[in-house]
Amino acid sequence: MWGLIHKLGSPKWFYYRSAALQPWCWGVATVLLLVGSVWGLVFAPADYQQGNSFRIIYVHVPAAFLAQSVFVAMAVSGLVFMVWKIKLADMAAAAMAPLGAAMTFVALFSGAVWGVPTWGTWWIWDARLTSMLILLFLYLGVIALRGAFSRRDSGARAASVLAMVGVINIPIIKYSVDWWYTLHQPASFTLTSRPAMPMEMWLPLLIMVVGFYGFFIALTLTRTRSEILRREANTRWVKALLEEVN
Amino acid sequence: MPPSETTQRVAVLAEPTSRRLGVAFGATLLRDLNRVRRRRGEVLNPLVFYALAVSLFPIGISPEAELLAVMAPGLLWVTALLATLLSLDGLFRSDFDDGSLEQMMLSPQPLAALSIAKVAAHWLVTGLPLALMAPLLGIMLALPFHSMGVLMASLALGSASLSLIGGIGAALTVGLPRGGVLLSLLVLPLYIPVLIFGTGAVQAAIQGDAVLPHLAMLGALLAAALIFAPWAIAASLRISING
């Protein structure tokens, strides 16, 4: 068990092992995203109330799922890095952060675009929108903090601490914003009370969600691999690898 | 024969750990308060900022009393939050610059305990005065008189959480040459729950609703911050000192 963890923690071992995995991840993600997009955008029936504008859901919901999961994944990686000093965990956390921030932005932006035909406005201070906006700021804070340190190791540890503090705070922020919203104004429109989706709308959504997760895994794998090469540039095995390529 | 320094030190080491911790905690707290007493400007600046920033809103938005009364809880809370934020950079800065933090780290007492003492001193000289000063500004914003007590209580309780959470950000950025703006980016999102329940308490008081649930939530946030923040502050200080 410990042997496997130590192997997994070795950047070199991970680099060679993931080489075989990487094309599969990209392949599965691409197929799922293509099938899901075509099915959702072309073949799924239009909503009887929202017409075709409901199709934004096929980008909006998977992005919102990822926005939250990536933060948790980042915090778990930070914990692994802080407790067991596994550098690979930090490389993965560094690779994930911009993607998480981008997904949060995509969720917010697609939500705003969706809001125009359905709510008649780009932005309302709805509880969900507000907590997503705060999540975006948390992401930006983690990324900025990592970049602010001149020593990479200090930046990595600081970002790990902040990610863990953030992950404890996300539920607190979520519930307090819910409370604040119900105090201020009655919900005129909630996403939760929508009528249940028919199967032919729901299946492409499921495929898109799985596809987004596949895309996240594939991209994190690729970005972690290049981060390994960058950080281990002075080691013998990376130099040997580069000579092979040249 | 008077006891030599060595025997005194041995006597200190022989005391029970809890008592030694108490002594170290008290000494750190008193040291910070003493330092503030010698440089009074540092205490006054956040208070002056508070008064100044609050008086910008009637000028910028509207001097009408009805409108101001509606906005007063939020204005007073948001501005208090910003005033706390401005004072955070100094929380560990001078101790970091002159090496006192390294001494604290080397001391046998846990850094987490000593950092609570520093945060407590910060609250005593920033959060508490802000809470005491708030009714004065409340009158200028036409805040109903019967809600002043709740305003003070919510600020006093909430600013303790602000000091604790802000301490994490201050500890993370103390080693950076220009950490000020970054500090606000890190800390402000984490302040939002405190802001929500703080303004909620004052608004409830104005409308004659139950105030206690909001104050209880502020207390719960403070309890959670007291449990988690010291460890995060200590870990962050170690990163900043070693980096």
Interface residues (C-beta under 8 A of the other chain):
Chain A: M82 I134 F137 L138 L140 G141 A144 L145 A148 F149 R151 D153 S154 G155 R157 A158 V161 L162 M164 V165 G166 I168 N169 I172 I173 S176 V177 W179 W180 L183
Chain B: I168 L172 T173 G175 L176 G179 L182 L185 L186 L188 P189 L190 I192 P193 I196 F197 G200 Q203 M217 L221 A224 F228 A232 A235 S236 I239 S240 N242 G243
